[in-house]
Amino acid sequence: MLAGLLAALGAGLLWGLVFVVPLMLGDYPGIALAFGRYIAFGVLALALAWFDRAALMRLTRADWIEAGKLALIGNLVYYSTLASAIQLAGAPVPTLMIGTLPVVIAICANLGERRAGNAAGAVAWRRIALPLAVILGGLLVVHFDPAAHAAAAAGGAAQDGPRYVLGLLLGVAAVASWTWYPIRNARWLRAREPGLARPWATAQGLVTLPLALLGAAGFALWQGVTAPADVFDWPFGPRPAAFVGLMLLVGLAASWLGTLLWNRASHLLPPALVGQLIVFETLSALLYAFLWYGRWPSVGEAVGIVLLVVGVLLGVRVFRPA
């Protein structure tokens, strides 16, 4: 339990870096950052694959297909739909939707365990209801706090009718893709022997690289045809050194090492608890944002953060072995 909790905390701290990098590269479109991150992840995975070559060679064709599905849905589709949702609907509503992931994943994971008849992995709804409610309450307080809402809305798009509705639909797609990923990923890991967390993270990086390269090339061609005056300066943009350095940072720390730690947590902890622990990513993102803006959290933000922490602690008690 302790090793799994520490692994989930480490993954959340690393994944939180992804939320501050767009602030540091504000002159880059979000989709360029998404492709850049996963191209860097894939290039790093090529180098790291040497250390895991024995385990990677034991993966079957079905395993590589599964890694491809996880990379496509959990990496590229998730970040593409999230970035587009923020552009179309503004930041506050899509961010709130993504903030519900700990609750959505825990509910879906628990439903799956109960449907499969796995008594060891499932818990009674009455036991999980309180931590889920506290986590959801904390997320709502943070995201509806006037100070947090104003700061998020300042960088959002204009919310006209059709664009706003499309943004909401893409936000739902982002939530669905990142709900599917950790549950499916944990299922694969639990069906194998221990020790595959790092090779599996590397395998996902290897299959992400060609997908990200194809996606970036396709988007560049589409942008050049549809909006040649506003085309992004591919491949490195206006600040190449900062872009490449930060993409390598998030590619190694957030994508590879974060995935490795999350795989470890997924192997050690019950799936519904792992779903709740994604809250560490939200807390880390808030911490990094406050550091970047150089301010303390408002009263509402502080209350919400406390509720998030209390909800996680309650969840740990629910799933602690007797």
C-alpha positions as CSV (number, residue, x, y, z in Angstrom):
1,M,0.0,0.0,0.0
2,L,2.7,2.5,1.0
3,A,4.9,1.8,-2.1
4,G,1.8,2.1,-4.3
5,L,0.8,5.4,-2.7
6,L,4.3,6.9,-3.1
7,A,4.4,5.8,-6.7
8,A,1.1,7.5,-7.4
9,L,2.2,10.6,-5.6
10,G,5.4,10.7,-7.7
11,A,3.4,10.3,-10.9
12,G,1.1,13.2,-9.9
13,L,4.0,15.5,-9.1
14,L,5.6,14.8,-12.5
15,W,2.3,15.0,-14.5
16,G,1.7,18.4,-12.8
17,L,4.6,19.8,-14.8
18,V,2.5,19.5,-18.0
19,F,0.2,22.3,-16.7
20,V,2.9,24.9,-16.1
21,V,4.8,24.3,-19.3
22,P,2.0,26.0,-21.4
23,L,2.4,29.1,-19.2
24,M,6.1,29.1,-19.9
25,L,5.5,28.6,-23.7
26,G,2.4,30.9,-24.0
27,D,3.2,31.7,-27.6
28,Y,2.9,28.1,-28.7
29,P,-0.5,26.5,-29.7
30,G,-1.6,23.7,-27.3
31,I,-1.7,21.1,-30.0
32,A,2.0,21.8,-30.9
33,L,2.9,21.3,-27.3
34,A,1.0,18.0,-27.3
35,F,2.8,16.7,-30.4
36,G,6.1,18.0,-29.1
37,R,5.8,16.3,-25.8
38,Y,5.0,12.9,-27.2
39,I,7.6,13.1,-30.0
40,A,10.1,13.8,-27.2
41,F,8.7,10.9,-25.2
42,G,9.1,8.6,-28.2
43,V,12.7,9.7,-28.9
44,L,13.6,9.2,-25.3
45,A,11.9,5.8,-25.3
46,L,14.1,4.7,-28.2
47,A,17.2,5.3,-26.1
48,L,15.7,3.8,-22.9
49,A,14.6,0.7,-24.8
50,W,18.1,-0.7,-24.7
51,F,17.9,-1.2,-20.9
52,D,14.5,-3.0,-21.3
53,R,15.3,-4.9,-24.4
54,A,14.9,-8.3,-22.9
55,A,11.4,-7.6,-21.5
56,L,10.4,-5.8,-24.7
57,M,11.4,-8.8,-26.8
58,R,9.1,-11.0,-24.8
59,L,6.0,-8.8,-25.6
60,T,3.7,-10.4,-28.0
61,R,2.0,-8.9,-31.1
62,A,-1.2,-8.5,-29.0
63,D,0.8,-6.6,-26.3
64,W,2.2,-4.2,-28.9
65,I,-1.3,-3.6,-30.3
66,E,-2.5,-2.9,-26.7
67,A,0.3,-0.5,-26.2
68,G,-0.7,1.3,-29.4
69,K,-4.3,1.6,-28.3
70,L,-3.2,3.0,-24.9
71,A,-0.8,5.5,-26.6
72,L,-3.3,6.7,-29.1
73,I,-6.3,7.1,-26.7
74,G,-4.5,8.0,-23.4
75,N,-1.8,10.2,-24.9
76,L,-2.7,11.8,-28.3
77,V,-6.5,11.7,-28.3
78,Y,-6.7,12.9,-24.7
79,Y,-4.4,15.9,-25.1
80,S,-5.7,16.8,-28.5
81,T,-9.3,16.9,-27.4
82,L,-8.5,18.7,-24.2
83,A,-6.5,21.4,-26.0
84,S,-9.3,21.9,-28.5
85,A,-11.9,22.0,-25.8
86,I,-10.0,24.8,-24.0
87,Q,-9.6,26.7,-27.3
88,L,-13.3,26.4,-28.1
89,A,-15.0,26.7,-24.8
90,G,-12.5,28.6,-22.7
91,A,-10.4,27.2,-19.9
92,P,-12.8,27.0,-16.8
93,V,-15.4,24.5,-18.0
94,P,-13.1,21.9,-19.6
95,T,-10.7,22.2,-16.6
96,L,-13.6,21.5,-14.3
97,M,-14.6,18.5,-16.4
98,I,-11.1,17.1,-16.3
99,G,-11.0,17.7,-12.5
100,T,-13.8,15.2,-12.1
101,L,-11.6,12.4,-13.3
102,P,-10.8,10.9,-9.9
103,V,-14.5,10.5,-9.2
104,V,-15.3,9.2,-12.8
105,I,-12.5,6.7,-12.9
106,A,-13.2,5.4,-9.4
107,I,-16.9,4.8,-10.3
108,C,-16.1,3.2,-13.6
109,A,-13.3,1.0,-12.1
110,N,-15.6,-0.1,-9.2
111,L,-18.4,-0.9,-11.7
112,G,-16.0,-3.0,-13.7
113,E,-14.8,-4.9,-10.7
114,R,-18.3,-5.7,-9.5
115,R,-19.4,-6.7,-13.0
116,A,-16.5,-9.1,-13.2
117,G,-17.4,-10.6,-9.9
118,N,-14.1,-9.6,-8.4
119,A,-14.9,-9.4,-4.7
120,A,-11.3,-8.6,-3.7
121,G,-11.1,-5.6,-6.1
122,A,-14.6,-4.1,-5.5
123,V,-16.0,-2.3,-2.5
124,A,-19.5,-1.5,-1.4
125,W,-20.8,1.8,-2.8
126,R,-21.7,3.0,0.7
127,R,-18.1,2.8,1.7
128,I,-16.7,4.6,-1.3
129,A,-19.4,7.3,-1.4
130,L,-17.9,9.5,1.3
131,P,-14.4,9.9,-0.1
132,L,-15.7,10.3,-3.6
133,A,-18.1,13.0,-2.4
134,V,-15.4,14.9,-0.5
135,I,-13.0,14.7,-3.5
136,L,-15.8,16.0,-5.8
137,G,-16.6,18.7,-3.3
138,G,-13.0,19.9,-3.2
139,L,-12.8,20.0,-7.0
140,L,-15.9,22.0,-7.2
141,V,-14.8,24.5,-4.6
142,V,-11.4,25.0,-6.3
143,H,-12.9,25.4,-9.8
144,F,-15.8,27.6,-8.8
145,D,-13.8,29.9,-6.6
146,P,-14.1,33.4,-8.0
147,A,-10.3,34.0,-8.0
148,A,-9.5,30.7,-9.7
149,H,-12.4,31.1,-12.2
150,A,-11.3,34.6,-13.1
151,A,-7.7,33.6,-13.7
152,A,-8.7,30.7,-15.9
153,A,-11.2,32.7,-17.9
154,A,-8.7,35.4,-18.6
155,G,-6.9,33.1,-21.1
156,G,-10.1,31.4,-22.5
157,A,-11.8,31.7,-25.8
158,A,-15.0,33.6,-26.5
159,Q,-17.9,31.4,-25.6
160,D,-20.4,31.7,-28.5
161,G,-23.0,29.0,-28.9
162,P,-21.8,26.5,-31.5
163,R,-18.2,26.8,-30.5
164,Y,-19.0,26.4,-26.8
165,V,-21.1,23.3,-27.4
166,L,-18.4,21.7,-29.6
167,G,-15.9,22.5,-26.8
168,L,-18.1,20.8,-24.3
169,L,-18.3,17.7,-26.5
170,L,-14.6,17.6,-26.9
171,G,-14.2,18.0,-23.1
172,V,-16.4,14.9,-22.7
173,A,-14.2,13.0,-25.2
174,A,-11.1,14.0,-23.2
175,V,-12.7,12.8,-19.9
176,A,-13.8,9.5,-21.6
177,S,-10.3,8.8,-23.1
178,W,-8.5,9.4,-19.8
179,T,-11.1,7.4,-17.9
180,W,-10.5,4.4,-20.3
181,Y,-6.7,4.6,-20.2
182,P,-5.9,4.0,-16.5
183,I,-8.5,1.2,-16.1
184,R,-7.3,-0.6,-19.3
185,N,-3.6,0.0,-18.4
186,A,-4.1,-1.4,-14.9
187,R,-6.0,-4.4,-16.3
188,W,-3.0,-5.3,-18.5
189,L,-0.5,-4.9,-15.7
190,R,-2.4,-6.9,-13.2
191,A,-2.6,-9.8,-15.6
192,R,1.2,-10.0,-15.8
193,E,4.0,-10.7,-13.4
194,P,5.5,-7.9,-11.4
195,G,8.4,-5.9,-12.8
196,L,6.9,-4.8,-16.1
197,A,6.1,-1.2,-15.1
198,R,9.2,0.3,-16.7
199,P,9.3,-1.8,-19.9
200,W,5.5,-1.2,-20.4
201,A,6.1,2.6,-20.1
202,T,8.9,2.3,-22.6
203,A,6.8,0.2,-25.0
204,Q,4.1,2.9,-24.9
205,G,6.7,5.5,-25.7
206,L,8.0,3.5,-28.7
207,V,4.5,3.2,-30.3
208,T,3.7,6.8,-29.4
209,L,6.6,8.2,-31.6
210,P,5.2,7.2,-35.0
211,L,1.7,8.2,-34.0
212,A,2.9,11.6,-32.9
213,L,5.0,12.1,-36.0
214,L,2.1,11.3,-38.3
215,G,-0.2,13.5,-36.3
216,A,2.1,16.4,-36.4
217,A,2.8,16.1,-40.1
218,G,-1.0,15.8,-40.8
219,F,-1.8,18.8,-38.7
220,A,1.0,20.9,-40.3
221,L,-0.3,20.0,-43.8
222,W,-3.9,20.8,-42.8
223,Q,-2.9,24.1,-41.2
224,G,-0.9,25.1,-44.2
225,V,-3.9,24.5,-46.5
226,T,-6.7,26.0,-44.3
227,A,-4.9,28.9,-42.6
228,P,-1.5,29.6,-44.4
229,A,-1.3,33.1,-42.9
230,D,-1.4,31.8,-39.3
231,V,0.6,28.6,-39.8
232,F,2.8,27.6,-36.9
233,D,6.6,27.8,-37.6
234,W,7.2,24.0,-37.6
235,P,8.9,22.2,-36.1
236,F,10.4,24.3,-33.3
237,G,8.5,27.5,-33.3
238,P,9.7,31.0,-32.3
239,R,11.8,29.9,-29.3
240,P,13.5,26.6,-30.4
241,A,15.8,26.2,-27.4
242,A,13.1,26.7,-24.8
243,F,10.7,24.6,-26.7
244,V,13.1,21.6,-27.2
245,G,14.3,21.8,-23.7
246,L,10.9,21.8,-22.1
247,M,9.6,19.1,-24.4
248,L,12.5,16.9,-23.4
249,L,11.8,17.7,-19.8
250,V,8.1,16.7,-19.9
251,G,8.8,13.9,-22.3
252,L,11.2,12.3,-19.8
253,A,9.8,13.3,-16.5
254,A,6.0,13.5,-17.1
255,S,5.5,11.0,-19.9
256,W,8.1,8.2,-19.3
257,L,8.9,8.4,-15.6
258,G,5.4,9.5,-14.7
259,T,3.9,6.5,-16.6
260,L,6.5,4.2,-15.0
261,L,5.4,5.3,-11.5
262,W,1.7,5.1,-12.4
263,N,2.2,1.6,-13.8
264,R,3.8,0.7,-10.5
265,A,0.9,2.1,-8.5
266,S,-1.6,0.4,-10.8
267,H,0.0,-3.0,-10.2
268,L,0.1,-2.5,-6.4
269,L,-3.2,-0.8,-5.6
270,P,-6.9,-1.6,-6.1
271,P,-8.2,0.0,-9.4
272,A,-10.8,2.2,-7.7
273,L,-8.2,3.6,-5.3
274,V,-5.8,4.3,-8.2
275,G,-8.5,6.3,-9.8
276,Q,-8.9,8.5,-6.8
277,L,-5.1,9.1,-6.6
278,I,-5.1,11.0,-9.9
279,V,-6.1,13.8,-7.6
280,F,-2.3,14.2,-6.9
281,E,-2.0,15.5,-10.4
282,T,-4.5,18.3,-9.7
283,L,-2.8,19.2,-6.5
284,S,0.6,19.3,-8.1
285,A,-0.8,21.5,-11.0
286,L,-2.2,23.9,-8.4
287,L,1.1,24.1,-6.5
288,Y,3.1,24.8,-9.7
289,A,0.6,27.4,-10.9
290,F,0.8,29.3,-7.5
291,L,4.6,29.2,-7.7
292,W,4.5,30.5,-11.3
293,Y,2.1,33.3,-10.6
294,G,3.9,34.1,-7.3
295,R,0.8,34.2,-5.1
296,W,-0.8,32.3,-2.3
297,P,-4.1,30.4,-2.9
298,S,-7.3,32.2,-2.1
299,V,-9.5,31.0,0.8
300,G,-11.7,29.1,-1.5
301,E,-8.8,27.4,-3.2
302,A,-7.2,26.5,0.1
303,V,-10.5,25.0,1.3
304,G,-10.8,23.0,-1.9
305,I,-7.2,21.7,-1.6
306,V,-7.9,20.6,2.0
307,L,-11.0,18.7,0.9
308,L,-9.0,17.0,-1.9
309,V,-6.4,15.8,0.6
310,V,-9.0,14.6,3.1
311,G,-10.9,12.7,0.3
312,V,-7.7,10.9,-0.7
313,L,-7.0,10.0,2.9
314,L,-10.5,8.7,3.4
315,G,-10.1,6.6,0.2
316,V,-6.9,5.1,1.5
317,R,-8.7,4.0,4.7
318,V,-11.5,2.4,2.6
319,F,-9.1,0.3,0.6
320,R,-6.6,-0.5,3.3
321,P,-6.2,-4.3,3.7
322,A,-7.9,-5.6,6.9
